[in-house]
Amino acid sequence: MSLADTIRNTLVPVHREGWPFIAAFAAAAIVAGWLWEPLFYLGAVLTAWCAYFFRDPERVTPVDDDLVISPADGKVSAVGPCVPPQELGLGDSEMTRISIFMNVFSVHINRAPSRGSVTALAYRPGKFLNADLDKASTENERNGLVIDSPHGAMGVVQVAGLVARRILCWVKENDEITTGQRFGLIRFGSRVDIYLPQGAVPRVALGQTAIAGETVIADYAGRAETALTRVS
């Protein structure tokens, strides 16, 4: 990543969901500093990290129905066949799953991987295992949505992690969603699983870094051309 990209992803607006937490961290820092001055500096660092966690940068999203765009910032932790969670209603057959793990320094705003209609939402309580583990997909707290995309039903699952304690989803059933649109957030470290329709070809590898709203993670019929883009 270039210096310009690093600055673009650091000096950015903070999402409104983060302000109560930033205020709480700042207040705690002031109180702690009143008790013992060195604690103020520790609190100030944690407040800065909290603001960094809730950053919400603009993204340049490829606009092409034949492309699937990353829904999350982070490391690609799984690529391969997997049966989707039962609550999504996508059947018992394996679909191609791509998982993206977000650590506590990643941008945690989730974005739609494809345009379409939200046909189902399903929340399931569960454990808070390390989200980088494969079994987190079935055992952890999660929130799933099904998007009726131009190429068929696509599952997108927000999976809570070891530190995460709340999943936010801002779309509702029957909403129309556009590629790259912000649809949710997970606090404070987690992962997103994407279950792809038949015909989608993965374009990422294990360990690769993905950027939400920008990185092409799959395409259809092996197509990988330059697409039009939109800033969002």
N, C-alpha and C positions, 0 to 999 in steps of 0.2 A: 504494500500500500504506500502511495507517495505521501510526501509531507502535506500537500494540498488536500488529499483525501483525509488524512488524519485530522487536520484542522477542521475540515468540513463536518466531520463526524463528532467533533468535540465541542466546538463553540457553536452550539445550536440551541433552539428553544427547548424549554422544559415542558413536558406534557402536564396539563392541569391536574391529573391524578397524583402527581408527585408533590405538589405544593404543601399539603397537610403534613407529609412526612418530613419534608425539608424544614418546615417551621418547627416541628417537634424536635428534630435533631438539633436545630439552632438553639431552641429554648433550653434543651438539656445541656448543651455546651456552655451556655451562660451560667446556669445554675451550678454545674460542676466546677466551672472556673471560679465562681464565687467561693466555693468550698476549698479548692486547691488549684492554683493558677495553671499548673501544667495540664490539668484535665481539660481546660478550655481549648488548648491547642489540639488535643486529641479529638475533642468534639467538633472542632472546626474542620478537621480533616474528614471526619465521618459525614459531616453536613455537606462538604464538597462532593464526597463520593455519592451521597444520596441524590444530589442534583445531577451528577453525571449519569447515574443509573436511569433516571427518568427523562433523559434527553430524547428529543423527537426530531431527528434531522429530516430534511426533505430528501426525496429519492427520485431518481430518473428511471421510470418504469417502462420497459418495453411493452408496446401495445400491439399484441398479435395473438389471435386466438389459438395459434399452433404452438405457443410457448407456455410453459409453466414456470412461474416466477417464485423465488424463495419467499416463504411467509415469515421468516425469522432471520435475525443475525446470529451467526455462530458457526460451530463446527459440524460438518456432516458426519453423523455418528452411525448411520445405518443406511444401506441401499440394498434392497432385495425383496423377495416375495414374503408376504405375511398376510394372515387372515385379519381383516379389520375388526375393531371392537363390535360386539354384537349390537350394542345400542344404536349404532349408526344405520342399521338396516341395509347394509351393503351386501349381505349374503355371507355364505360360509366358504366361498372360494378365495384363494390367495389373490391379492392385488400387489402391485409394486409399491413398496413403502419407502419413502425417503424421510429420515429423521434428522433434525437439526437441533443440536444442543447449545443452549445459551448459558454462559457462566455469568457471574455477578458483575462483570464489566461489559457485557454485551448490551446493545440497544434491545429493550424488551417489548417494544411496540410490534405487534403482529399484523401482517398485511395479507390480503387475499392473493392466493397464487393464480387465480383465474377469475374472469368475470362469470356471472351467472346468477341464478336465483338460489337463495338459502332455503332448502326444502326441509331441513330437519336440524334441531339443536338437541343435544343430550349431555347433561352433566352427570358425572358419577363420582361419589366420594371414594377415597382410597388412602393409600399409604403415602409417605413422603420419602421414598427411596431416592438415591442419587439418580437424577434424570438421565445420566449418561449410560445407565445400565439398560439392557434390552428389556428386562422384565418390567421396567417402569411403565411401558406402554399398556400393560394389562393390570398392574397392581396399584399404580399411583392414582391420586385424585386427577380427574381430567374433565375437559369440556370439549365435546366434538360438534362439528357442524358439517353438513353435507351440502355441497354446492352443485347445482345442476348446470355444469359448464357446457360450452359448445361441443365438447367431445364426450359428454356423459357425466355420470355422478362421480364426484371427487370428495373424499373425506379429508377433513383437516381437524386434527386433534391437538388441543393445548394440554400439555402434561405438566403437572406440578413437579417440583424437584425437592431436593434435600432441604433447601432454605425457603423455597416458595411456600406461601401460606394463603394465597388468594389468586384465583383466575378471574379475569374480567373479560367479558365478551359484550361488544356494543351493538351487535346486529341481532335481528329477530327473524323468526321463521317468516318466509315469503318476502323478505327484503331482497332487492336487487343490489348486487355488489359488483364493483369494478376491480379489475386487476390492479393490485398495489394499494387498494383502499385499506386504511387502518380499520381493523375489526376487533382488536383486543389487546390485552397486556397481561403478563404474569409477573407477580412479585415473589421472590427476588432471585431467580435462577431456575431454569426449567428447560423444556424442549417442546418442539412442535413436530408431529408426525403428519405426513401427507400420503394418502392412499390414492394412487393414480388410476384413471380409467384405462381400459384396454387400448393399446396402441401407443401409449406414452413411453418414450425412450429416455432413461436417465442420462443427464449430461453433467453429473458431478461424481466425485469419487470420495471414498472414506477419508476423513481428515481435512477435506477441503473447507475453506472458509467461505460462507455464503453471506450475502447482504440482502436483507429483506427489501422487497420491492424492486430489486435490480438484478440479482443473479438469476440466470436461466438455469433451472435445475432439471428440466426435462423438456422434450418437444415431441411432436407427433410425426410419425412416418419418417423419422430420421432427418427431419427438416431443421436446419440451424442457420437461417439467414439473418441478416441485420434487420431489425424491426424498427418501426416508428417508436418514439418514446414520449412520455408525459411526466412532467415534474409534479410530485405530490408530497 
